[in-house]
Each structure stands twice: as structure tokens, then as C-alpha cells.
Amino acid sequence: MDKRIVIPNRPCTPAIDGARQIILEKQTIDIFTNVSLPALLEHFHADRHVIYGVVTEICVMRAALGLAKSGASVEIVTDAIRSLSDEASAKALADFTAANCMLTTISQVAI
């Protein structure tokens, strides 16, 4: 069953049990502006976060560095991210490494 849950960027208590995909709405480049994210992270108690998406040096960076601040393991899937420029990508990858994020690839991600 493909059960997707969309969590709006407003206080709410979404029913996430059984969800195969959880989508968080955002109105800015930073996913941490979604007021429901802290409760969602607490609910799952994840010790590993796998990040992919676009744009590497903007949205992906905000998500990865925000999660890294929590002390959890953060993995950036380098062949599943895209940047606006090679220079920006190189800087972002260096910033991820400096923040103790692990760089990985799709084939290395074990689910």
C-alpha cells in the first residue's frame, strides 16, 4: 500500500501510523521552519538520517546541517543530489564533511 501523509506547516497532529512516505510542507528553503518537524523527529527517535534532493547548497544543506546539530548520524547521498554549480556543490560537500555528515551513494545505502 502506498500511503503518503502530507504534514502542513501549521500546528497539527497528523496520523502517521502506517505511512510509507511523509511529506513536510515548507514555505522557505529550510525544512526546520515546519513547526511539526521537531515532534516528528522525536516520534521516530531515528539515529540515522539519509538525505537526498535538490538543491545541494540550499535545501539539502539546511536539512543536513540542521539534523547534524542534533548529533544524529547524517548521510548525504551524493548521486541523488543536484547543485546549481560545480563550485557550490564542492563547497557544500566540504561543509557536510566538516559537520560530520557521511557522504554515500545510492548503492551504499542499506535500508
Backbone as CSV, one residue per row, in Angstrom:
resi,resn,N_x,N_y,N_z,CA_x,CA_y,CA_z,C_x,C_y,C_z
1,MET,0.842,-1.174,0.000,0.000,0.000,0.000,0.892,1.244,0.000
2,ASP,0.570,2.208,-0.844,1.341,3.441,-0.958,0.638,4.527,-0.158
3,LYS,0.908,4.558,1.131,0.250,5.535,1.994,1.172,6.722,2.220
4,ARG,0.799,7.872,1.650,1.555,9.109,1.810,0.810,10.041,2.741
5,ILE,1.560,10.674,3.620,0.996,11.643,4.555,1.672,12.987,4.281
6,VAL,0.879,14.023,4.114,1.407,15.366,3.950,1.169,16.125,5.258
7,ILE,2.260,16.653,5.808,2.177,17.397,7.054,2.296,18.879,6.727
8,PRO,1.238,19.627,6.957,1.274,21.062,6.647,2.171,21.827,7.614
9,ASN,2.555,23.014,7.211,3.394,23.841,8.065,2.517,24.680,8.993
10,ARG,1.815,23.983,9.858,0.998,24.601,10.895,0.842,23.570,11.998
11,PRO,0.616,23.995,13.205,0.459,23.019,14.293,-0.659,22.024,13.983
12,CYS,-0.341,20.755,14.096,-1.324,19.704,13.859,-0.797,18.402,14.453
13,THR,-1.652,17.424,14.534,-1.267,16.095,14.993,-1.655,15.100,13.906
14,PRO,-0.804,14.943,12.913,-1.142,14.055,11.803,-1.090,12.588,12.212
15,ALA,-1.931,11.789,11.598,-1.916,10.344,11.821,-0.866,9.758,10.880
16,ILE,0.279,9.381,11.432,1.375,8.904,10.587,1.585,7.399,10.667
17,ASP,0.827,6.722,11.514,0.982,5.272,11.621,0.704,4.616,10.279
18,GLY,1.617,3.756,9.866,1.464,3.036,8.611,1.900,3.808,7.382
19,ALA,2.379,5.033,7.563,2.807,5.841,6.411,4.060,5.244,5.789
20,ARG,4.079,5.179,4.474,5.263,4.738,3.735,6.102,5.946,3.316
21,GLN,5.454,7.113,3.269,6.141,8.347,2.901,5.498,9.492,3.669
22,ILE,6.338,10.349,4.230,5.854,11.528,4.940,6.443,12.743,4.240
23,ILE,5.590,13.629,3.808,5.996,14.835,3.097,5.718,16.025,4.001
24,LEU,6.728,16.839,4.235,6.560,18.036,5.057,6.502,19.264,4.159
25,GLU,5.438,20.036,4.307,5.330,21.281,3.561,6.286,22.304,4.148
26,LYS,6.785,23.170,3.282,7.613,24.284,3.747,7.389,25.461,2.827
27,GLN,7.506,26.646,3.386,7.347,27.865,2.608,8.675,28.599,2.441
28,THR,9.743,28.034,2.991,11.083,28.610,2.853,12.031,27.489,2.459
29,ILE,13.299,27.827,2.312,14.282,26.816,1.923,14.673,25.888,3.067
30,ASP,14.291,26.218,4.273,14.713,25.462,5.453,13.570,24.597,5.988
31,ILE,13.728,23.288,5.917,12.698,22.355,6.394,12.448,22.519,7.889
32,PHE,13.432,23.056,8.610,13.267,23.249,10.046,12.314,24.391,10.384
33,THR,11.796,25.079,9.378,10.760,26.079,9.639,9.381,25.430,9.746
34,ASN,9.251,24.146,9.387,7.976,23.448,9.568,7.802,23.187,11.056
35,VAL,6.756,23.743,11.629,6.551,23.664,13.082,6.322,22.237,13.580
36,SER,5.994,21.325,12.689,5.742,19.938,13.088,6.996,19.069,13.058
37,LEU,8.077,19.566,12.482,9.278,18.736,12.344,9.859,18.274,13.675
38,PRO,10.028,19.128,14.676,10.604,18.636,15.940,9.814,17.467,16.547
39,ALA,8.509,17.551,16.542,7.695,16.461,17.093,7.836,15.195,16.253
40,LEU,7.923,15.353,14.958,8.079,14.199,14.068,9.422,13.517,14.323
41,LEU,10.483,14.289,14.437,11.794,13.715,14.725,11.796,12.999,16.072
42,GLU,11.150,13.602,17.050,11.067,12.978,18.373,10.263,11.679,18.316
43,HIS,9.199,11.671,17.539,8.345,10.491,17.412,9.131,9.279,16.899
44,PHE,9.977,9.496,15.916,10.702,8.376,15.299,11.972,7.986,16.031
45,HIS,12.543,8.873,16.825,13.785,8.582,17.549,14.850,7.981,16.633
46,ALA,14.957,8.486,15.418,15.905,7.939,14.450,17.332,8.250,14.863
47,ASP,18.197,7.282,14.663,19.609,7.527,14.926,20.386,7.655,13.618
48,ARG,19.653,7.592,12.505,20.273,7.694,11.179,19.338,8.466,10.265
49,HIS,19.896,9.445,9.545,19.119,10.238,8.598,19.817,10.199,7.243
50,VAL,19.101,9.816,6.206,19.641,9.741,4.855,19.009,10.878,4.054
51,ILE,19.857,11.768,3.527,19.396,12.986,2.863,19.704,12.927,1.371
52,TYR,18.718,13.339,0.556,18.915,13.483,-0.883,17.937,14.527,-1.382
53,GLY,18.167,15.071,-2.561,17.245,16.050,-3.125,17.956,17.177,-3.829
54,VAL,17.256,18.262,-4.000,17.796,19.464,-4.644,17.425,20.666,-3.790
55,VAL,18.117,21.638,-3.809,19.418,21.998,-4.347,20.457,21.757,-3.247
56,THR,21.568,21.115,-3.606,22.574,20.697,-2.629,22.958,21.797,-1.661
57,GLU,23.323,22.962,-2.190,23.862,24.030,-1.351,22.778,24.880,-0.697
58,ILE,21.529,24.533,-0.905,20.446,25.317,-0.299,19.604,24.403,0.594
59,CYS,18.597,23.773,0.044,17.658,22.966,0.849,18.313,21.735,1.465
60,VAL,19.116,21.017,0.680,19.781,19.824,1.209,20.706,20.221,2.353
61,MET,21.425,21.320,2.174,22.346,21.773,3.221,21.600,22.130,4.500
62,ARG,20.506,22.864,4.394,19.751,23.252,5.593,19.271,22.005,6.353
63,ALA,18.753,21.035,5.615,18.261,19.811,6.256,19.406,19.039,6.912
64,ALA,20.490,18.848,6.174,21.610,18.057,6.693,22.257,18.716,7.906
65,LEU,22.543,19.999,7.811,23.210,20.670,8.931,22.281,20.802,10.140
66,GLY,20.985,20.974,9.886,20.030,21.006,10.986,19.982,19.682,11.727
67,LEU,19.974,18.594,10.989,19.973,17.275,11.617,21.305,16.974,12.295
68,ALA,22.406,17.407,11.678,23.728,17.155,12.267,23.859,17.818,13.636
69,LYS,23.206,18.967,13.816,23.252,19.655,15.112,22.677,18.792,16.225
70,SER,21.766,17.877,15.881,21.145,17.024,16.895,22.075,15.913,17.362
71,GLY,23.166,15.715,16.633,24.103,14.656,16.995,23.785,13.324,16.337
72,ALA,22.711,13.264,15.565,22.341,12.021,14.885,23.249,11.787,13.689
73,SER,23.299,10.569,13.241,24.058,10.217,12.052,23.345,10.765,10.813
74,VAL,24.081,11.485,9.972,23.521,12.070,8.758,24.336,11.583,7.573
75,GLU,23.639,11.019,6.587,24.278,10.541,5.370,23.734,11.337,4.187
76,ILE,24.630,11.848,3.346,24.260,12.581,2.152,24.482,11.660,0.962
77,VAL,23.424,11.393,0.193,23.515,10.506,-0.960,23.978,11.340,-2.154
78,THR,25.264,11.299,-2.424,25.877,12.221,-3.383,25.414,12.037,-4.822
79,ASP,24.967,10.842,-5.173,24.471,10.660,-6.537,22.947,10.793,-6.612
80,ALA,22.363,11.369,-5.571,20.925,11.651,-5.565,20.669,13.089,-5.116
81,ILE,21.670,13.947,-5.321,21.534,15.381,-5.042,21.981,16.144,-6.280
82,ARG,21.481,17.349,-6.417,21.882,18.208,-7.538,22.113,19.619,-7.040
83,SER,23.097,20.258,-7.657,23.507,21.590,-7.267,23.303,22.568,-8.414
84,LEU,23.387,23.849,-8.104,23.297,24.873,-9.140,24.615,25.040,-9.885
85,SER,25.725,24.684,-9.226,27.031,24.795,-9.882,28.002,23.800,-9.258
86,ASP,29.032,23.442,-10.019,30.051,22.525,-9.503,30.778,23.134,-8.309
87,GLU,31.048,24.438,-8.365,31.737,25.116,-7.277,30.904,25.083,-5.995
88,ALA,29.618,25.386,-6.130,28.733,25.362,-4.964,28.619,23.951,-4.410
89,SER,28.583,22.967,-5.289,28.497,21.577,-4.857,29.735,21.175,-4.066
90,ALA,30.906,21.533,-4.563,32.150,21.188,-3.877,32.200,21.811,-2.485
91,LYS,31.791,23.070,-2.376,31.771,23.730,-1.067,30.774,23.059,-0.130
92,ALA,29.597,22.737,-0.643,28.577,22.081,0.187,29.074,20.728,0.690
93,LEU,29.695,19.943,-0.174,30.209,18.637,0.243,31.277,18.796,1.322
94,ALA,32.117,19.816,1.197,33.124,20.077,2.224,32.452,20.485,3.538
95,ASP,31.403,21.301,3.448,30.669,21.706,4.651,30.002,20.504,5.319
96,PHE,29.459,19.589,4.527,28.842,18.385,5.091,29.888,17.570,5.855
97,THR,31.024,17.369,5.228,32.091,16.593,5.861,32.552,17.265,7.156
98,ALA,32.697,18.588,7.126,33.119,19.326,8.324,32.104,19.196,9.459
99,ALA,30.830,18.990,9.110,29.771,18.849,10.115,29.573,17.379,10.519
100,ASN,30.507,16.518,10.137,30.473,15.082,10.454,29.363,14.317,9.743
101,CYS,28.907,14.831,8.612,27.970,14.082,7.780,28.773,13.104,6.931
102,MET,28.208,11.936,6.696,28.875,10.941,5.870,28.397,11.083,4.430
103,LEU,29.323,11.050,3.484,28.958,11.072,2.068,28.841,9.635,1.603
104,THR,27.744,9.327,0.917,27.473,7.962,0.477,26.861,7.994,-0.908
105,THR,26.555,6.835,-1.459,25.897,6.739,-2.767,24.666,5.854,-2.637
106,ILE,23.844,5.891,-3.663,22.622,5.072,-3.651,22.953,3.607,-3.420
107,SER,23.979,3.106,-4.092,24.309,1.678,-3.967,24.848,1.319,-2.579
108,GLN,25.345,2.307,-1.840,25.866,2.037,-0.495,24.816,2.167,0.603
109,VAL,23.678,2.777,0.286,22.642,2.979,1.298,21.937,1.651,1.538
110,ALA,22.052,1.155,2.735,21.380,-0.090,3.109,20.130,0.274,3.907
111,ILE,19.006,-0.160,3.414,17.755,0.170,4.102,17.306,-1.009,4.935
